[in-house]
Amino acid sequence: MTGPAREPVEIRLPAAEPIDLPLTLAPLRHGPSDPTVRIDRNEVWLARNTSAGAATLRLWTERGDVAIRAQAWGPGAEPALEAAPGLAGLLDEPGALIAASPLVRELQRRFRGLRLPRTGQLLPSLIAAITEQKVTASQAHYSFGALVRRLGKAAPGPAGLLLPPAAGDLAALPYFEMHQMGIERRRADLLARVGHAAGRIEGLAAGSPEAAYAALQTIPGIGPWTAAETTFRAFGDPDAISLADVHIPDMVAWALAHEARADDARMLELLEPYVGQRGRVIRLLEVSGLRPPRFGPRFSPQRFDRI
């Protein structure tokens, strides 16, 4: 292909068994109004920046066919289609998880169509993870959506999506604008730092998730939680664990030991039988809906940009 794809380029990707695309790709949507992703009942649309330019990728399944269909628009259509197998979970190996409890075995059966998506790109997931640092989900979704609407250019194709922010635009965005998006100085400075280091960060995608996890944490402001959130999506890392998360240790402890509260050490102890697949177990527990009982009043967050 020598020029932009005005008409969609389409391919068919054979699958060994049905894949639930909305469930598989849900971790790539940061809130219900994320302008870079649209998830419908049997299809998913994603806006992507590629080495060849902007692209919109549509993934869907047709009734009676286990294969994944993929269409792409824009100058980056071909690289987007090359990334489609990883995004759709076709490169994932769910059978690598050997259930050590009846619950995990039942969740594997119930969610047989769940895969771990692999984006092949660190920067978009890292930007989203930074906006989610130490704030509530609603605050994070507001800030991420505002950032994309401020910096994201229109993606090609009919979906009306916006592209994730480009590194240069992110690095140049002044703090006062980020403040209006609910992003305080610490996260704003980190986003600018990431924008300046984008080339080095994206280069980590050519290595292993373990190497990327370690390298990301050499950037001041990025710790184990942010690094794991990024490598989980970029590599489809089945062992990624978001340490220091507010909710995950309690969820794991309740599901695997019927304990309402836990810290990271207890969570890691309970997940020890699943080393190598701990991130997959956590994902299965997330989609299961199993949650520990709540104690005390719910927190009512205040929008930072209104302070």
C-alpha positions as CSV (number, residue, x, y, z in Angstrom):
1,M,0.0,0.0,0.0
2,T,1.5,3.3,-1.0
3,G,-1.0,5.8,0.4
4,P,-3.6,6.3,3.0
5,A,-6.4,3.7,3.2
6,R,-9.5,5.6,2.2
7,E,-11.5,2.4,2.0
8,P,-11.1,-0.1,4.8
9,V,-8.6,-2.9,4.5
10,E,-10.1,-6.2,5.8
11,I,-8.6,-9.5,6.9
12,R,-9.9,-12.7,8.5
13,L,-8.0,-14.2,11.5
14,P,-8.7,-17.9,12.2
15,A,-9.3,-18.8,15.8
16,A,-9.3,-22.2,17.5
17,E,-12.4,-21.4,19.6
18,P,-14.7,-18.4,20.1
19,I,-13.2,-15.3,21.7
20,D,-15.3,-12.7,23.6
21,L,-13.9,-9.5,22.1
22,P,-15.7,-7.0,24.3
23,L,-14.6,-8.9,27.4
24,T,-11.0,-9.4,26.1
25,L,-10.5,-5.8,25.1
26,A,-12.3,-4.1,28.0
27,P,-9.0,-3.3,29.9
28,L,-8.1,-1.0,27.0
29,R,-11.0,1.2,27.6
30,H,-10.4,3.8,30.4
31,G,-13.9,4.6,31.4
32,P,-17.3,4.4,29.6
33,S,-16.6,7.7,27.7
34,D,-13.0,6.9,26.6
35,P,-12.8,8.6,23.2
36,T,-10.1,6.3,21.9
37,V,-12.1,3.0,22.2
38,R,-15.7,2.0,21.4
39,I,-17.0,-1.4,22.6
40,D,-20.3,-2.8,21.3
41,R,-21.9,-6.1,21.8
42,N,-19.8,-8.1,19.4
43,E,-17.3,-5.6,18.1
44,V,-14.6,-3.2,19.3
45,W,-13.2,-0.1,17.6
46,L,-9.8,1.3,18.5
47,A,-7.9,4.4,17.5
48,R,-4.1,3.9,17.2
49,N,-1.0,5.8,16.3
50,T,1.3,3.6,14.2
51,S,4.7,4.0,12.6
52,A,3.0,4.7,9.3
53,G,0.4,7.1,10.7
54,A,-3.0,7.2,12.3
55,A,-5.4,4.3,12.1
56,T,-8.8,3.1,13.3
57,L,-9.1,-0.7,13.8
58,R,-12.4,-2.6,14.0
59,L,-12.5,-6.1,15.4
60,W,-15.6,-8.2,15.3
61,T,-17.0,-11.7,15.0
62,E,-19.8,-13.0,12.8
63,R,-22.5,-15.5,14.0
64,G,-21.5,-19.1,13.4
65,D,-17.8,-18.2,12.7
66,V,-15.1,-18.4,15.4
67,A,-12.7,-16.3,13.3
68,I,-11.9,-12.7,14.1
69,R,-12.6,-10.1,11.4
70,A,-10.5,-7.0,11.3
71,Q,-10.9,-3.8,9.3
72,A,-8.6,-0.8,9.4
73,W,-8.7,2.8,8.0
74,G,-6.0,5.4,7.5
75,P,-2.4,5.6,6.6
76,G,-1.6,3.3,9.5
77,A,-4.0,0.6,8.4
78,E,-1.4,-2.1,7.6
79,P,0.5,-1.8,10.9
80,A,-2.9,-1.7,12.7
81,L,-3.9,-5.0,11.1
82,E,-0.5,-6.5,12.0
83,A,-1.3,-5.7,15.6
84,A,-4.8,-7.2,15.4
85,P,-3.9,-10.8,16.4
86,G,-2.3,-9.6,19.6
87,L,-5.2,-7.2,20.4
88,A,-7.8,-9.9,19.8
89,G,-6.0,-12.3,22.2
90,L,-5.0,-14.7,19.4
91,L,-1.5,-14.7,20.7
92,D,-2.6,-15.4,24.3
93,E,-2.3,-18.8,25.9
94,P,-5.1,-19.2,28.4
95,G,-4.4,-22.9,28.8
96,A,-1.2,-22.0,30.6
97,L,-3.2,-21.4,33.7
98,I,-3.6,-24.6,35.7
99,A,-6.4,-24.1,38.3
100,A,-5.4,-24.8,41.9
101,S,-8.9,-24.2,43.3
102,P,-12.4,-25.1,42.2
103,L,-13.3,-21.4,42.0
104,V,-10.5,-20.6,39.4
105,R,-11.4,-23.7,37.5
106,E,-15.1,-22.6,37.3
107,L,-14.1,-19.1,36.2
108,Q,-12.0,-20.5,33.5
109,R,-15.0,-22.5,32.3
110,R,-17.5,-19.6,32.6
111,F,-15.2,-17.1,30.8
112,R,-13.7,-19.4,28.2
113,G,-13.8,-16.6,25.6
114,L,-11.6,-14.3,27.8
115,R,-8.1,-13.5,26.5
116,L,-5.5,-11.0,27.5
117,P,-5.0,-8.4,24.8
118,R,-1.5,-7.3,23.6
119,T,-1.3,-3.8,22.3
120,G,2.4,-3.8,21.5
121,Q,2.5,-0.1,22.6
122,L,3.6,1.1,26.0
123,L,3.0,4.9,25.7
124,P,-0.9,4.9,25.4
125,S,-1.3,2.5,28.4
126,L,1.4,4.4,30.4
127,I,-0.4,7.7,29.9
128,A,-3.7,6.3,31.1
129,A,-2.1,4.6,34.1
130,I,-0.5,7.9,35.2
131,T,-3.8,9.6,35.1
132,E,-5.2,6.8,37.3
133,Q,-2.5,7.1,40.0
134,K,-3.9,7.6,43.5
135,V,-7.3,8.9,42.5
136,T,-10.8,7.3,42.2
137,A,-11.9,5.7,39.0
138,S,-14.3,8.5,38.2
139,Q,-11.6,11.1,38.7
140,A,-9.2,9.1,36.5
141,H,-11.7,8.6,33.7
142,Y,-12.6,12.3,33.7
143,S,-8.9,13.4,33.5
144,F,-8.0,10.9,30.8
145,G,-11.0,11.8,28.7
146,A,-10.2,15.5,29.0
147,L,-6.6,14.9,28.1
148,V,-7.5,13.0,25.0
149,R,-10.1,15.5,23.9
150,R,-7.5,18.3,24.3
151,L,-4.6,16.6,22.5
152,G,-6.1,13.7,20.5
153,K,-6.6,14.3,16.8
154,A,-9.5,12.8,14.9
155,A,-8.9,9.1,13.9
156,P,-9.6,8.0,10.4
157,G,-12.7,6.0,9.5
158,P,-16.4,6.1,10.5
159,A,-16.2,5.5,14.2
160,G,-15.6,9.1,15.3
161,L,-12.8,8.2,17.7
162,L,-9.9,10.3,18.8
163,L,-6.2,9.2,18.7
164,P,-4.2,8.9,21.9
165,P,-2.1,11.9,22.6
166,A,1.1,12.2,20.7
167,A,4.3,12.4,22.7
168,G,5.3,15.9,21.5
169,D,1.9,17.4,22.3
170,L,1.9,15.8,25.7
171,A,5.4,17.1,26.5
172,A,4.4,20.7,25.5
173,L,1.1,20.9,27.3
174,P,1.4,23.5,30.1
175,Y,0.5,22.7,33.7
176,F,-2.4,25.1,34.0
177,E,-4.2,23.2,31.3
178,M,-3.6,19.8,33.0
179,H,-4.8,21.4,36.3
180,Q,-8.1,22.1,34.6
181,M,-8.4,18.4,33.7
182,G,-8.0,17.4,37.3
183,I,-4.3,16.5,37.1
184,E,-2.2,17.9,39.9
185,R,1.4,19.0,39.5
186,R,3.0,15.7,40.3
187,R,1.2,13.7,37.7
188,A,1.4,16.6,35.2
189,D,5.2,16.7,35.5
190,L,5.3,13.0,35.1
191,L,3.2,13.1,32.0
192,A,5.5,15.7,30.5
193,R,8.6,13.6,31.5
194,V,7.0,10.6,29.7
195,G,6.3,12.7,26.6
196,H,10.0,13.7,26.4
197,A,11.1,10.1,26.9
198,A,8.5,8.5,24.6
199,G,11.0,7.1,22.1
200,R,13.0,5.3,24.8
201,I,9.8,4.1,26.4
202,E,8.3,2.7,23.2
203,G,11.6,1.0,22.5
204,L,11.0,-1.2,25.5
205,A,8.2,-3.0,23.6
206,A,10.8,-4.9,21.6
207,G,12.0,-6.6,24.8
208,S,10.4,-8.7,27.5
209,P,7.6,-7.6,29.9
210,E,10.0,-8.2,32.8
211,A,12.6,-5.8,31.3
212,A,10.0,-3.2,30.6
213,Y,8.6,-3.4,34.1
214,A,12.0,-2.8,35.6
215,A,13.0,0.0,33.1
216,L,9.7,1.9,33.6
217,Q,10.4,2.1,37.3
218,T,13.7,3.9,36.7
219,I,11.6,6.9,35.7
220,P,10.8,9.1,38.8
221,G,7.1,8.9,39.6
222,I,6.6,5.4,38.1
223,G,6.3,2.6,40.6
224,P,5.2,-1.1,40.6
225,W,1.5,-0.3,40.2
226,T,1.9,2.0,37.1
227,A,4.5,-0.3,35.5
228,A,2.3,-3.4,35.9
229,E,-0.8,-1.6,34.5
230,T,1.3,-0.7,31.5
231,T,3.0,-4.0,30.8
232,F,-0.2,-6.0,31.4
233,R,-1.8,-4.2,28.4
234,A,1.3,-3.7,26.2
235,F,2.5,-7.3,26.4
236,G,-0.6,-9.1,27.5
237,D,1.6,-10.1,30.4
238,P,-0.3,-12.9,32.3
239,D,1.8,-12.5,35.4
240,A,1.4,-8.7,35.9
241,I,0.3,-7.7,39.4
242,S,-0.6,-4.1,40.2
243,L,0.9,-3.9,43.7
244,A,-0.3,-1.1,46.0
245,D,-3.8,-1.2,44.5
246,V,-6.6,-0.2,46.8
247,H,-9.0,-3.0,45.8
248,I,-7.1,-5.9,44.3
249,P,-5.7,-7.5,47.5
250,D,-9.1,-7.5,49.1
251,M,-10.7,-9.0,46.0
252,V,-8.1,-11.8,45.8
253,A,-8.3,-12.6,49.5
254,W,-12.1,-12.7,49.5
255,A,-12.3,-14.9,46.5
256,L,-9.5,-17.3,47.4
257,A,-9.6,-17.4,51.2
258,H,-12.9,-15.7,52.1
259,E,-11.0,-13.0,54.0
260,A,-12.5,-9.5,53.7
261,R,-9.2,-7.6,54.0
262,A,-5.6,-8.2,52.8
263,D,-2.4,-6.4,52.0
264,D,0.0,-7.1,49.1
265,A,1.9,-9.7,51.1
266,R,-1.2,-11.7,51.7
267,M,-2.3,-11.4,48.2
268,L,1.0,-12.6,46.9
269,E,0.9,-15.5,49.3
270,L,-2.6,-16.6,48.0
271,L,-1.4,-16.2,44.4
272,E,1.8,-18.2,44.9
273,P,0.3,-21.3,43.2
274,Y,-0.3,-19.3,40.1
275,V,3.2,-17.7,39.6
276,G,3.5,-16.9,35.9
277,Q,-0.3,-16.6,35.5
278,R,-1.2,-14.3,38.5
279,G,-2.4,-11.4,36.3
280,R,-4.7,-13.8,34.5
281,V,-6.2,-15.0,37.8
282,I,-6.8,-11.4,38.8
283,R,-8.5,-10.6,35.5
284,L,-10.8,-13.7,36.0
285,L,-11.7,-12.5,39.5
286,E,-12.4,-9.0,38.1
287,V,-14.8,-10.2,35.5
288,S,-16.4,-12.6,38.0
289,G,-18.0,-9.8,40.1
290,L,-16.8,-11.3,43.3
291,R,-16.2,-8.5,45.8
292,P,-15.6,-8.4,49.6
293,P,-18.2,-6.7,51.8
294,R,-17.9,-3.0,52.2
295,F,-17.4,-1.4,55.6
296,G,-18.1,2.2,56.5
297,P,-19.4,5.1,54.4
298,R,-18.4,5.4,50.7
299,F,-15.9,8.1,49.8
300,S,-17.3,11.0,47.9
301,P,-14.4,12.4,45.8
302,Q,-13.9,16.1,45.0
303,R,-12.9,17.2,41.6
304,F,-9.3,18.5,41.8
305,D,-9.8,21.1,39.1
306,R,-12.5,22.7,41.2
307,I,-10.2,23.2,44.2
